[in-house]
Amino acid sequence: MAANLIDPEKYAVHPVYIAQNGEMYTGEPLRDTAFFRGGLSDKKCPRALLSGGKLYAVRGRKLKEVCAIDCALNCCHGMNGEDGAVAGLLRLNRIPDASPDMAASAVFMDKGMTKLIAKALNIPAPAFFRISEAEYKKRGAMAIKCIEERLGYPVIVKPARLGSSIGVAVAEDRAKLAFAIEAGFAYDTVLIAEKYLSDRREINCAAYRAGDEIVVSACEEPKTDNKFLTFGDKYMGEGKQRAGDFPAKISRESAERIRGYTKLLYRRMNLRGAVRADFLMSGGEVYFNEMNTVPGSLAWYLFCDKLADFRGVLTALIEQGIRDFHAQEGKKLLSNCGVLNGFRPSSGKLRRG
């Protein structure tokens, strides 16, 4: 979507796809979503390599320079894309990034860390309990007892570092809680249990930076017949964008509070790019749930009525990424500090201390 939408009069776009096994591919066929049906192979598209700020296409033993990269736009929603991995790869290659940096991406991918950020900024969030797989194997009964005493039932159990719909379950009693925890550990080594708000409403709000201004969208309320928004609600069938109310049918006061919290998180965490903040409403109160630093479809539907109108937003994201990169490059960097100068070449033998 983004590769075809970026202004071709301003930028030459080269799509790069990161497969689930970590291999990267590049080439014009990647612009067509139909190309991805049935998987990828070298015969269809060359592998990609990033080195020294340049993009290369690899076929067999042949390496061909594609371009020097002026800016990268991260569209990888979820694990190994949204969690800081792509941001780190770009940073190592000194490539300007139009998306959030490593620190913010990693922090917001962890639901437990996200709650701590909210607490530090005095933003209300649901009460939660962190569950480590190693600790649970040793003291599982104690963990369940702590959850019951601190949170009560029902509770919602989530993998701490996956998407908001994968491995998630609501438990109304001890047996279901134990099952939800065991099932959750199939996806992650750390889980969180949260107090489940039975009368909850899920409200989303997005933001991006354009120069000195943080642009905040109106709020939306996606709809579901389930206890929480499932993967199917979000990405399949009728669960696609705008399967709900936009703007959300909530009070002006609640909407402004959510928009204010979104802007505060964006500003204080020094975010960049288009992000989406997800909130819960219950009993007239607003609670921060999580932050998507690379939201699905880059949350274009929260900024624009038509997809074509998102082209201007993408231009703003790219220009912001380039400006931020050059601002950081202008800072002093300690280089060749001489730490290794006093070391002699190893003889190849290990000495016992």
C-alpha positions in Angstrom: 0.0 0.0 0.0 2.6 2.6 1.1 5.0 1.8 -1.8 2.3 2.6 -4.3 1.1 5.7 -2.4 4.3 7.5 -1.8 4.6 10.5 -4.1 6.6 9.3 -7.2 7.4 12.9 -8.2 9.4 13.4 -5.0 10.8 9.9 -4.2 12.0 6.8 -6.0 10.5 4.0 -4.1 12.2 0.6 -3.6 10.0 -1.9 -1.7 11.8 -4.4 0.7 9.9 -7.4 2.2 11.1 -9.2 5.3 9.9 -12.8 5.4 9.0 -14.7 8.6 12.4 -16.5 8.4 14.2 -13.1 8.4 15.2 -13.2 4.7 14.8 -9.9 2.9 13.6 -9.4 -0.7 13.4 -6.5 -3.0 12.0 -5.8 -6.5 9.1 -4.1 -8.3 6.8 -7.2 -8.0 6.6 -6.5 -4.3 4.3 -3.6 -5.1 1.5 -6.0 -5.9 -0.1 -7.8 -2.9 -1.2 -10.7 -5.1 2.5 -11.5 -5.6 2.7 -12.7 -2.0 0.2 -15.5 -2.4 1.9 -18.9 -2.3 5.1 -17.5 -0.7 8.3 -16.1 -2.1 11.4 -17.6 -3.6 14.7 -16.4 -5.2 13.2 -17.2 -8.6 10.5 -14.7 -8.2 12.3 -11.9 -6.4 16.0 -11.3 -5.5 17.1 -11.3 -1.9 17.9 -7.9 -0.4 20.9 -6.7 1.6 21.5 -3.5 3.5 25.1 -2.3 3.9 26.6 1.1 4.3 23.4 2.9 3.8 22.7 1.2 0.5 20.2 -1.4 -0.8 21.6 -4.3 -2.8 19.8 -7.1 -4.7 21.4 -10.5 -4.4 21.0 -13.3 -7.0 23.3 -16.3 -6.3 26.8 -14.8 -5.9 26.0 -11.6 -7.8 25.5 -8.4 -5.8 23.9 -5.4 -7.5 23.5 -2.0 -6.0 19.9 -0.8 -6.2 20.2 2.6 -4.5 21.6 4.7 -1.7 18.8 5.0 0.8 17.7 8.5 1.8 15.0 7.3 4.2 13.1 4.1 5.2 9.5 3.8 6.1 8.9 0.8 8.4 5.5 -0.9 7.6 6.2 -4.1 9.5 3.4 -4.5 12.1 4.1 -6.9 14.9 7.0 -9.0 16.1 10.5 -8.5 14.5 9.3 -5.3 12.8 7.4 -3.2 15.3 9.6 -4.2 18.3 12.7 -2.2 17.4 14.4 -4.9 15.3 13.9 -3.0 12.0 14.8 0.3 13.7 18.0 -1.2 14.9 18.9 -2.5 11.5 18.4 0.9 10.0 20.4 2.6 12.7 23.3 0.3 12.2 23.3 1.2 8.5 23.0 4.9 9.2 19.7 5.0 7.3 17.1 7.8 8.2 14.0 6.2 9.6 10.5 7.7 9.2 9.2 5.5 12.0 9.8 5.3 15.8 13.3 4.6 17.1 14.6 1.4 18.8 13.9 2.5 22.4 10.3 3.5 21.9 9.5 0.6 19.7 11.0 -2.0 22.2 9.3 -0.4 25.2 5.8 -0.2 23.7 6.0 -3.8 22.3 6.2 -5.0 25.9 2.8 -4.6 27.5 4.3 -4.6 31.0 6.7 -1.8 30.2 3.9 0.1 28.5 2.0 0.1 31.8 5.1 1.5 33.6 5.4 4.3 31.1 1.7 5.2 31.6 2.2 5.2 35.4 5.2 7.5 35.1 3.2 10.0 33.0 0.1 9.7 35.4 -2.0 8.2 32.6 -4.5 5.7 34.1 -4.1 2.0 33.0 -5.7 -1.2 34.1 -4.2 -3.0 37.1 -1.9 -5.8 35.9 0.3 -8.6 37.2 3.5 -9.8 35.3 4.0 -13.6 34.9 7.4 -15.0 34.0 7.4 -18.6 32.6 10.5 -19.5 34.7 9.0 -18.2 37.9 5.6 -19.7 37.1 7.2 -23.2 36.8 8.6 -22.7 40.3 5.7 -20.8 42.0 2.7 -21.1 39.8 0.2 -21.5 42.7 1.6 -18.3 44.3 1.2 -16.4 41.0 -2.4 -17.5 40.6 -3.1 -16.5 44.2 -1.5 -13.1 43.7 -3.7 -12.5 40.6 -6.8 -13.5 42.5 -6.0 -11.2 45.4 -4.8 -8.2 43.4 -7.1 -8.3 40.4 -10.0 -10.7 41.1 -12.1 -12.3 38.3 -12.5 -11.9 35.5 -9.0 -11.3 34.2 -7.6 -11.1 30.7 -4.3 -12.9 30.0 -2.0 -11.7 27.3 1.5 -12.5 25.9 3.6 -9.5 26.9 5.5 -9.0 23.7 3.1 -10.1 20.9 0.2 -8.4 19.1 -2.9 -7.5 21.1 -4.9 -10.4 19.7 -2.6 -13.4 19.7 -2.7 -15.8 22.6 -5.2 -13.6 24.5 -7.9 -15.2 26.7 -10.4 -14.1 29.4 -10.6 -16.2 32.6 -13.6 -16.2 34.9 -12.2 -18.7 37.5 -9.1 -20.4 38.7 -9.2 -23.3 36.2 -9.7 -21.1 33.2 -6.9 -18.8 34.5 -4.4 -21.7 34.8 -5.4 -22.9 31.3 -5.0 -19.3 29.9 -1.5 -19.0 31.4 -0.3 -22.4 30.1 -1.7 -21.6 26.6 -0.1 -18.1 26.7 3.3 -19.5 27.3 3.1 -21.2 24.0 3.6 -17.7 22.5 5.9 -15.9 24.9 8.0 -16.4 28.0 6.4 -13.4 29.7 2.6 -12.8 30.2 0.6 -10.2 31.9 -2.8 -10.6 33.6 -5.0 -7.6 33.7 -8.3 -6.8 35.4 -10.9 -7.4 32.8 -13.4 -4.5 32.6 -16.7 -6.2 31.6 -18.4 -3.0 30.5 -15.4 -1.9 28.5 -15.4 0.1 25.3 -12.2 0.1 23.1 -11.3 3.5 21.7 -8.4 4.2 19.4 -6.6 7.4 18.5 -3.6 8.0 16.2 -0.9 10.7 15.9 2.1 11.7 13.7 4.5 14.6 13.7 4.7 17.2 10.9 7.5 19.6 11.7 6.9 21.2 15.1 3.2 20.0 15.2 1.9 16.7 16.6 -1.2 15.9 14.5 -3.8 13.9 16.5 -6.7 12.1 14.9 -10.3 11.9 16.1 -11.2 8.9 18.2 -12.7 5.7 16.7 -14.5 2.9 18.4 -14.1 -0.5 16.6 -16.9 -2.9 17.1 -16.8 -6.6 18.1 -19.2 -9.3 19.3 -16.4 -10.9 21.3 -15.0 -10.1 24.7 -12.1 -8.2 23.1 -11.0 -7.3 19.6 -9.8 -10.5 18.0 -7.4 -11.0 15.1 -10.4 -11.6 12.9 -12.1 -8.4 14.1 -9.1 -6.4 13.2 -7.8 -7.9 10.0 -10.2 -10.3 8.4 -13.5 -10.0 6.6 -15.8 -7.3 8.2 -13.1 -6.6 10.8 -11.2 -4.2 8.4 -10.9 -0.5 9.0 -13.9 1.5 10.0 -16.0 -1.5 11.2 -17.3 0.7 14.0 -17.9 4.3 14.8 -15.7 7.1 13.6 -15.7 9.5 15.2 -16.5 7.4 18.3 -19.8 8.2 20.0 -18.3 9.3 23.3 -18.5 12.5 25.3 -16.4 15.5 24.1 -14.6 15.4 27.5 -13.6 11.7 27.1 -12.5 12.3 23.5 -10.3 15.2 24.4 -8.8 13.3 27.3 -7.9 10.4 25.0 -6.5 12.8 22.4 -4.5 14.6 25.1 -3.1 11.3 26.5 -2.1 10.3 23.0 -0.3 13.5 22.4 1.4 13.4 25.8 2.7 9.9 25.1 3.9 10.9 21.6 5.7 13.9 22.9 7.3 12.6 26.1 8.4 9.3 24.4 9.9 11.3 21.5 8.0 9.3 18.9 8.2 9.6 15.2 6.0 8.3 12.4 2.3 7.4 12.5 1.3 5.6 15.7 -2.0 4.4 17.2 -2.8 4.5 20.9 -5.5 2.1 22.1 -7.6 3.0 25.2 -10.4 1.4 27.2 -13.4 3.2 28.7 -15.3 1.7 31.6 -17.6 3.4 34.1 -16.9 6.8 32.6 -13.2 6.4 33.1 -10.5 6.3 30.5 -7.6 3.8 30.7 -4.5 3.5 28.4 -4.2 0.0 27.0 -1.3 -0.1 24.5 0.6 1.8 21.8 1.1 0.5 18.3 4.3 2.1 16.9 3.7 0.6 13.5 -0.1 0.2 13.4 -1.8 -1.9 10.7 -2.2 0.1 7.5 -0.3 2.9 9.3 -3.7 3.9 10.7 -4.4 5.9 7.5 -8.1 5.6 8.0 -7.9 7.7 11.2 -6.3 10.6 9.4 -8.0 10.6 6.0 -11.4 9.9 4.4 -9.8 8.5 1.3 -6.6 6.4 1.0 -5.3 8.7 -1.8 -5.3 11.6 0.7 -2.8 9.8 2.9 0.0 10.6 0.4 0.5 14.0 2.0 0.9 12.3 5.5 3.5 9.9 4.1 5.5 12.8 2.7 5.4 14.5 6.1 6.6 11.2 7.8 9.5 10.9 5.3 10.6 14.5 5.6 10.4 14.3 9.4 12.6 11.1 9.4 15.2 12.8 7.3 15.3 15.9 9.5 15.6 13.9 12.7 18.4 11.9 11.2 20.5 14.9 10.2 19.8 16.6 13.6 21.3 13.5 15.3 24.2 13.2 12.9 25.2 16.7 13.8 26.0 15.7 17.3 29.5 14.9 18.5 30.5 11.3 18.4 33.4 9.8 20.3 35.4 7.8 17.7 38.7 5.9 17.9 38.9 6.3 21.6 42.0 4.1 21.8 40.7 1.4 24.1 42.1 -1.4 22.0 45.5 0.3 21.3 47.2 -1.3 24.3 46.2 -4.8 23.5 48.7 -7.2 21.9 47.8 -9.8 19.3 46.7 -13.1 20.9 49.1 -16.0 20.8 46.1 -18.3 20.3 46.5 -19.9 23.7 44.2 -19.4 26.6 45.7 -18.8 30.0 44.1 -19.9 33.2 43.4 -17.2 35.7 
